[in-house]
Amino acid sequence: MDNIVLEYRDPLFGIILIVALIFVISFITYSYGIYKERNARKDYRKLSLRFELGKLKEEDYVHLYKTYNLPFDSILLLASTFLHKGDYNKAISVYLTLLEHVNERVKKEELLELLGTTYFKGGFLQRSKEIFLRILKFSPHNKNALTYLLLINEKLKDFKKAKEITSSLEELDANMETDKIYLDSLIILNDSILSFERRTELLYEIFKENKIIERIFINFLIQFNKQFFWEHIKEFDCSKFIDVMWYLNFDDINFEKVLENKFLVELYNAKGYLNTIKHSDDFDLDILILINQHEHKIKASLDFEFICSSCKHSHPVFDTRCPHCHNILTFNVKHHLTKSFYESYQSLQ
């Protein structure tokens, strides 16, 4: 009996027993880890597959962020795919859901900016305005928020409020000289209390010092003060708004003044309103003049595109602000030959 007790008290046996227990525990822990990792990978593959199919739900982004510790920037990058697809409502839902789970001030501010810009792109101007005002409450020097507030007020036609914001941006070393000239012009243009004659006078004073508003001024004159326009035609560079002059109604054209302007003479010979020259220095106008002289006229015309001198993006219609980079009056008009609408329409018959 004593011998048996001594065997159990053998130190070597105890060491072996401890090693065996450590091995068993390690094996169980390792096996459980593999099992857990496999389940996590399986879950992640399902989630990834849903993302590939474009079926991620708002809570899935939170799941990726909290469970898999996916970097915050990567989550935003995933969410941005909806913006590229134009699915603003989906992007907005993702940002709103993430906002409920993000506590860090910097990340929350970044999310709010993304939410505000997405509302802006989606046309939800009032909601966008509320978001950027919320940002400015705890970050009054946020230049991006101030810039978007300026754009929003401009779109809402609150030009005086927009101009007030330029002062705040100037304090942040932003160059707002062009913006102020532009907004001053819009304030005058949209002041219904002023007569057309008074608006013309005020805009003319701005134009003489700042040719940048030329197209804005021209559009106003053609609509409300054609007499002033033709009386001052020599002060304008008509090639910069060739599309406006091309589409001008025949009855609105003062041909006496046109004959004093080389460019307009070539333009309206190309249009077929005049027949006084044989050629033009402009290739497209020259082709149209030659076509007009032919017995069997081909229905041809000019088409126009507008290229931003700042971001180089091309747009089919003119806008005072580039929709892409938001710079003011940076569109340059380009023209090229095209089949006229009449001929294109006839070919469909």
C-alpha positions in Angstrom: 0.0 0.0 0.0 2.8 2.4 0.8 4.5 1.6 -2.4 1.4 2.6 -4.4 1.2 6.0 -2.5 4.8 6.6 -3.2 4.2 6.0 -7.0 1.6 8.7 -7.1 3.9 11.1 -5.2 6.6 10.6 -7.8 7.7 14.1 -9.1 8.2 12.8 -12.6 4.6 11.6 -12.8 3.4 15.0 -11.7 5.4 16.8 -14.3 4.0 14.5 -17.0 0.5 15.1 -15.8 0.9 18.9 -15.9 2.4 18.7 -19.4 -0.4 16.6 -20.5 -3.0 19.0 -19.0 -1.2 21.9 -20.7 -1.3 20.1 -24.0 -5.0 19.2 -23.7 -5.9 22.8 -22.8 -3.8 24.2 -25.6 -5.3 21.8 -28.1 -8.8 22.7 -27.0 -8.0 26.4 -27.1 -6.3 26.1 -30.5 -9.2 24.1 -31.9 -11.8 26.6 -30.6 -9.8 29.4 -32.1 -9.7 27.7 -35.5 -13.5 27.0 -35.2 -14.2 30.6 -34.3 -11.9 32.0 -37.1 -13.6 29.7 -39.7 -17.0 30.9 -38.6 -15.8 34.5 -38.8 -14.3 34.0 -42.2 -17.5 32.3 -43.4 -19.6 35.2 -42.0 -17.2 37.7 -43.7 -17.4 35.9 -47.0 -21.1 36.1 -46.9 -20.9 39.8 -46.1 -18.4 40.3 -48.9 -20.6 38.4 -51.4 -23.5 40.7 -50.4 -21.3 43.7 -51.0 -20.2 42.4 -54.4 -23.9 42.0 -55.3 -24.6 45.6 -54.1 -26.9 44.4 -51.3 -25.1 45.6 -48.2 -27.5 47.0 -45.7 -26.8 50.0 -43.5 -26.2 47.8 -40.4 -23.6 45.8 -42.4 -21.3 48.8 -42.4 -21.5 49.1 -38.7 -20.9 45.3 -38.4 -17.8 45.7 -40.5 -16.6 48.6 -38.5 -17.2 47.2 -35.0 -16.8 43.4 -35.5 -13.9 43.2 -38.0 -12.2 46.5 -37.0 -12.2 47.6 -40.6 -10.6 51.0 -40.7 -13.0 54.0 -40.6 -11.6 55.3 -43.9 -12.2 52.0 -45.6 -15.8 52.0 -44.4 -16.2 55.5 -45.9 -14.6 54.3 -49.1 -17.1 51.4 -49.3 -20.0 53.8 -48.7 -18.7 56.2 -51.4 -19.5 53.6 -54.0 -23.1 54.6 -53.7 -22.2 58.2 -54.5 -20.4 57.1 -57.7 -23.5 55.2 -58.7 -25.7 58.3 -57.9 -27.6 56.4 -55.2 -27.6 59.3 -52.8 -30.4 58.0 -50.6 -28.4 54.8 -49.9 -25.3 56.8 -49.1 -27.2 59.1 -46.8 -28.7 56.0 -44.9 -25.2 54.6 -44.4 -23.8 57.9 -43.0 -26.8 58.3 -40.7 -26.4 54.8 -39.4 -22.7 55.2 -38.8 -23.3 58.5 -37.0 -25.2 56.6 -34.3 -22.1 54.4 -33.5 -19.2 56.9 -33.9 -18.2 58.9 -30.8 -14.9 60.5 -31.8 -15.3 64.1 -32.6 -13.1 64.1 -35.7 -14.8 61.1 -37.2 -18.2 62.5 -36.4 -17.3 65.8 -38.1 -16.1 63.9 -41.2 -19.3 61.9 -41.3 -21.4 65.1 -41.0 -19.5 66.7 -43.8 -20.0 63.7 -46.0 -23.7 63.7 -45.1 -24.0 67.4 -45.8 -22.3 67.2 -49.2 -24.4 64.1 -50.2 -27.6 66.0 -49.3 -26.3 68.8 -51.4 -25.6 66.6 -54.4 -28.9 64.9 -54.0 -30.7 68.3 -54.1 -31.8 68.2 -50.4 -30.6 71.8 -49.9 -32.4 72.6 -46.7 -31.3 69.4 -45.0 -27.7 70.0 -46.2 -27.9 73.6 -44.8 -29.0 72.2 -41.4 -26.1 69.8 -41.3 -23.4 72.4 -42.1 -24.9 74.8 -39.6 -24.7 72.0 -37.0 -21.0 71.5 -37.9 -20.2 75.2 -37.5 -21.7 75.1 -34.0 -18.7 73.0 -32.7 -16.3 73.9 -35.5 -16.8 77.5 -36.5 -13.6 77.6 -38.7 -14.6 74.7 -40.9 -13.9 76.1 -44.3 -15.6 73.3 -46.2 -18.8 73.8 -44.2 -18.8 77.6 -44.9 -18.1 77.1 -48.6 -21.1 74.7 -48.9 -23.3 77.1 -47.0 -22.4 79.8 -49.5 -23.3 77.5 -52.4 -26.6 76.4 -50.7 -27.7 80.0 -50.0 -26.8 80.9 -53.6 -29.0 78.0 -54.9 -31.8 79.1 -52.6 -31.4 82.6 -54.1 -30.5 84.2 -50.7 -27.6 86.1 -52.3 -27.2 88.6 -49.5 -26.7 85.8 -47.0 -24.2 84.1 -49.3 -22.2 87.3 -49.5 -22.1 87.5 -45.7 -20.4 84.1 -45.7 -17.6 85.4 -48.0 -16.5 87.6 -45.0 -16.0 84.6 -42.8 -14.1 82.7 -45.6 -11.9 85.8 -46.1 -10.9 85.6 -42.4 -9.7 82.0 -43.2 -7.5 83.4 -45.9 -9.8 82.4 -48.8 -9.7 84.6 -51.9 -13.3 85.7 -52.3 -12.9 88.7 -54.6 -14.5 87.0 -57.6 -17.3 85.5 -55.4 -18.2 89.0 -54.1 -18.3 90.5 -57.6 -20.5 87.7 -58.8 -22.8 87.8 -55.8 -23.1 91.6 -56.1 -24.2 91.1 -59.7 -26.8 88.5 -58.6 -28.2 90.7 -55.9 -28.7 93.5 -58.5 -30.2 91.1 -61.1 -32.7 89.7 -58.7 -33.7 93.0 -57.0 -37.3 93.4 -58.3 -37.6 96.8 -56.7 -35.0 98.3 -59.1 -36.1 99.1 -62.7 -34.5 97.4 -65.6 -32.8 100.7 -66.5 -31.3 101.1 -63.0 -30.2 97.5 -62.9 -28.5 98.1 -66.3 -26.6 101.1 -64.9 -25.4 99.3 -61.8 -24.3 96.2 -63.7 -22.6 98.3 -66.3 -20.5 100.0 -63.6 -19.4 96.5 -62.4 -18.8 95.3 -65.9 -16.5 98.2 -66.8 -14.2 97.2 -63.9 -14.7 93.4 -64.0 -15.2 91.8 -67.4 -15.8 88.5 -65.7 -19.5 89.2 -65.5 -19.8 89.9 -69.2 -22.0 86.9 -70.0 -24.3 87.5 -67.0 -24.6 91.1 -68.1 -25.2 90.1 -71.8 -28.0 87.7 -70.9 -29.7 90.3 -68.8 -29.5 92.9 -71.6 -30.8 90.6 -74.3 -33.7 89.8 -72.2 -34.6 93.2 -70.7 -32.6 95.9 -72.5 -31.8 95.1 -76.1 -31.3 98.7 -77.1 -28.5 99.2 -74.6 -26.9 95.9 -75.7 -26.7 96.9 -79.4 -25.7 100.5 -78.6 -22.7 99.1 -76.6 -22.0 96.0 -78.8 -18.4 97.2 -79.5 -17.6 96.8 -75.8 -18.4 93.1 -75.8 -16.4 90.1 -77.1 -19.2 88.3 -78.9 -17.0 85.2 -79.6 -17.1 84.4 -75.9 -20.9 84.0 -76.0 -21.2 82.8 -79.6 -24.0 80.4 -78.6 -26.2 83.3 -77.3 -25.7 85.2 -80.5 -26.3 82.1 -82.6 -29.7 81.3 -81.0 -30.8 85.0 -80.9 -34.2 85.5 -82.6 -34.0 87.1 -86.0 -36.2 90.0 -85.0 -34.0 90.8 -82.0 -30.9 91.3 -84.2 -29.8 94.9 -85.1 -28.2 94.2 -88.5 -26.9 97.8 -88.8 -24.8 97.1 -85.8 -24.0 93.6 -87.0 -22.4 95.0 -90.2 -20.0 96.9 -88.0 -18.7 93.8 -86.3 -16.6 91.4 -88.3 -17.3 88.4 -86.0 -21.1 88.9 -86.2 -20.9 89.3 -89.9 -19.2 85.9 -90.3 -21.6 84.4 -87.7 -24.8 85.5 -89.4 -23.5 84.6 -92.9 -22.9 81.1 -91.5 -26.4 81.2 -90.0 -27.9 82.2 -93.3 -29.2 85.6 -92.2 -26.7 87.4 -94.3 -25.1 86.8 -97.7 -22.3 89.4 -97.8 -19.1 87.3 -97.6 -17.6 84.2 -99.2 -15.3 82.9 -96.4 -14.6 83.1 -92.7 -11.4 82.7 -90.7 -13.2 80.2 -88.5 -13.3 76.8 -90.1 -16.8 75.8 -88.9 -18.3 79.1 -89.9 -16.4 78.9 -93.3 -18.0 75.5 -94.0 -21.5 76.8 -93.2 -21.0 79.8 -95.4 -20.0 77.5 -98.3 -23.0 75.3 -97.6 -25.3 78.3 -97.7 -23.9 79.2 -101.2 -24.6 75.8 -102.6 -27.8 75.2 -104.5 -28.6 71.9 -102.7 -28.1 73.0 -99.1 -27.2 70.4 -96.5 -29.0 71.0 -93.2 -26.1 71.8 -91.0 -25.7 73.9 -87.9 -23.5 74.6 -84.9 -23.5 72.7 -81.6 -21.9 74.0 -78.4 -20.2 72.6 -75.4 -18.8 74.4 -72.3 -15.4 73.5 -70.9 -14.4 74.6 -67.4 -11.1 76.3 -67.5 -10.4 75.2 -63.9 -11.2 71.5 -63.8 -11.4 70.9 -67.6 -14.8 69.1 -67.4 -17.1 69.5 -70.3 -20.8 70.3 -69.9 -23.6 70.5 -72.5 -25.2 73.7 -71.1 -23.8 76.9 -69.6 -23.9 77.5 -65.9 -22.4 80.4 -63.9 -20.8 77.9 -61.5 -19.1 74.7 -62.7 -21.2 71.8 -61.3 -18.0 69.8 -60.8 -15.5 72.2 -59.1 -17.9 75.0 -58.2 -15.7 77.7 -59.6 -17.4 80.9 -60.9 -17.7 81.8 -64.6 -15.0 79.5 -65.7 -16.9 78.0 -68.7 -15.4 78.6 -72.2 -17.8 77.9 -75.1 -16.6 75.6 -77.9 -18.5 75.2 -81.2 -18.5 72.5 -83.8 -20.5 71.5 -86.9 -23.5 69.2 -86.5 -26.5 68.2 -88.4 -29.4 70.6 -87.8 -32.3 69.5 -85.7 -34.5 69.6 -88.7 -32.5 67.1 -90.7 -32.0 64.8 -87.6 -35.7 64.9 -87.0 -36.5 64.1 -90.7 -34.2 61.1 -90.6 -36.3 59.6 -87.9 -39.5 59.8 -89.9 
